[in-house]
Amino acid sequence: MVKWILQDAKNKFSAVVQAALAGVPQMVTRRGKPAVVMLAVEEYERLLLLERATAPTLPNLLLAIPTGRGEFRPHRSSRERRRILMYLIDTDVLSSLVKKNRDPRIVRWLESKRTADLYLSVVSIAEDRVQDSAARESQFNICSRHGRVA
């Protein structure tokens, strides 16, 4: 790998590019510290593919989390053993609840569940806020086009 001081790399940019295209990585330093490396596109794409091929998957990462004492086993007495069921409320369900005409099936389903078993994701909350903000902006645009202030 060839090292260049930033000012020299600027002055001889064509030479830096030609060397990188020839397969020799070019490092540019700024204030004496490595700043960037110039590579041919083919080499960059090869490195990206290599990185993707060796990157662990989410399930593998989750399974690799150390448990401290071996396998995870919750400590419960026989009386405490029961079927655990929790519900993560989706954005569609959340948005349907703020409509004027709520779907009665969704309302009945929600009423049949214990509050402690219902959960909202921060993603659902954020999506709801984004949709609400877009709706308000759209309403303002419609009103301002017709000469009214919302």
C-alpha positions in Angstrom: 0.0 0.0 0.0 1.3 3.4 -1.0 0.9 6.3 1.5 0.2 9.8 0.3 0.1 13.1 2.3 -3.2 14.8 1.5 -1.7 17.7 -0.3 0.5 15.4 -2.5 -2.5 13.2 -3.2 -4.4 16.3 -4.4 -1.6 17.5 -6.6 -1.1 14.0 -8.1 -4.7 12.8 -8.0 -4.5 11.2 -11.5 -1.5 9.1 -10.4 -3.2 8.0 -7.2 -6.3 6.9 -9.2 -4.1 5.1 -11.8 -2.3 3.2 -9.1 -5.5 2.2 -7.4 -6.9 1.0 -10.7 -3.8 -1.1 -11.2 -4.7 -2.9 -8.0 -2.4 -1.1 -5.5 -4.4 0.4 -2.6 -3.6 4.1 -2.0 -3.7 5.5 1.6 -4.1 9.2 2.1 -3.0 10.7 5.4 -4.2 13.9 7.0 -2.2 15.5 9.8 0.0 12.4 9.9 -2.9 10.0 10.5 -4.5 7.6 8.0 -7.7 9.2 6.6 -8.8 7.3 3.5 -7.8 4.4 1.3 -8.5 4.5 -2.4 -9.3 1.2 -4.1 -10.4 0.0 -7.5 -14.2 -0.5 -7.6 -13.7 -4.2 -8.3 -11.6 -4.6 -5.1 -14.1 -2.6 -3.1 -17.0 -4.8 -4.3 -15.0 -8.0 -3.6 -14.4 -6.8 0.0 -18.1 -6.0 0.4 -19.1 -9.5 -0.8 -16.5 -11.1 1.6 -17.8 -9.0 4.5 -21.4 -10.1 3.8 -20.4 -13.7 3.4 -18.7 -13.8 6.8 -21.1 -11.5 8.7 -23.1 -13.4 11.3 -26.9 -13.6 11.0 -29.2 -12.1 13.7 -30.2 -15.6 14.9 -26.6 -16.6 15.2 -25.8 -13.4 17.2 -28.7 -14.0 19.5 -27.7 -17.6 20.1 -24.2 -16.5 20.8 -25.2 -14.3 23.8 -23.5 -15.8 26.9 -26.0 -17.0 29.5 -23.8 -16.9 32.5 -24.7 -20.3 33.8 -25.0 -22.4 30.7 -28.4 -22.8 29.2 -31.2 -20.4 30.1 -33.8 -21.9 32.3 -36.3 -19.7 34.1 -36.7 -20.6 37.8 -40.4 -21.2 38.4 -42.2 -23.4 40.9 -44.7 -25.9 39.5 -47.5 -23.4 40.6 -45.9 -20.6 38.5 -45.6 -22.8 35.4 -48.3 -21.6 33.1 -48.5 -20.8 29.4 -47.0 -17.4 28.9 -48.6 -15.5 26.0 -47.9 -11.9 25.2 -49.2 -9.8 22.3 -47.2 -7.3 20.4 -49.7 -4.8 19.0 -49.0 -4.1 15.3 -49.1 -0.6 13.7 -52.3 -1.6 11.8 -54.1 -2.5 14.9 -53.0 0.7 16.6 -54.0 2.9 13.7 -57.4 1.1 13.4 -58.2 2.1 17.0 -57.9 5.8 16.3 -60.4 5.7 13.4 -63.9 7.0 13.9 -65.4 3.7 12.8 -63.4 1.1 14.8 -63.5 -2.5 13.7 -65.7 -4.2 16.3 -63.8 -7.4 15.9 -60.5 -5.7 16.9 -62.2 -4.0 19.9 -63.7 -7.3 21.1 -60.3 -9.1 20.7 -58.5 -6.3 22.7 -61.1 -6.3 25.4 -60.7 -10.1 25.8 -57.0 -9.7 26.6 -55.3 -8.8 29.9 -53.7 -5.4 29.8 -50.5 -6.9 31.2 -50.2 -9.2 28.1 -50.4 -6.3 25.6 -47.3 -4.6 24.4 -46.5 -1.8 21.9 -43.3 -1.6 20.0 -41.5 1.7 19.8 -41.5 1.1 16.0 -45.3 1.1 16.1 -45.5 4.2 18.1 -43.0 6.0 15.8 -44.9 4.9 12.7 -48.2 6.1 14.2 -46.6 9.5 15.0 -45.1 9.8 11.4 -48.5 8.9 9.9 -50.2 11.5 12.2 -47.7 14.1 11.3 -48.1 13.4 7.6 -51.9 13.6 7.9 -51.7 17.0 9.7 -49.4 18.3 7.1 -51.7 17.1 4.3 -54.7 18.7 6.0 -52.7 22.0 6.3 -51.8 21.9 2.6 -55.4 21.2 1.5 -56.7 24.1 3.7 -54.0 26.6 2.6 -54.7 25.8 -1.1 -58.3 26.8 -0.5 -57.4 30.0 1.4 -58.3 28.6 4.8 -56.0 28.2 7.8 -56.1 24.9 9.6 
